[in-house]
Amino acid sequence: SNSPRRLKQNPNYYNLQGVTHNHLSDYLSELVEVTVNALESSKCVSVEDDDLTPLNLGMIASYYYTQYTTIELFAGALAPRIKLKGLIEILANASEFDNLPV
């Protein structure tokens, strides 16, 4: 993987305090922990006793290549009797559209 090389070559970009093995290990450990916590809070994965288990929303996000924030939005906003206008608003707020110029 190129990640450790990139971290060492541009530590300021990643806000690293140094490029020793310990610095890189601490940074990557924190990155994994923050990411897993975000996935867990969005109900995409379950963490119990250091076991990481995908949940339905996580598997759906993975299958359709959507961001977990989009799946979290859909899960929280979709309702059985939603009108077309509401559905379009929910879809338009998907994270995948964030970088499209309007």
Secondary structure, DSSP 4 states (H G I P E B T S, - for coil): --HHHHHHH-TTTTT-S--SHHHHHHHHHHHHHHHHHHHHHTTSEEEETTEEEE-HHHHHHHHTT--HHHHHHHHHH--TT--HHHHHHHHHT-GGGTTS--
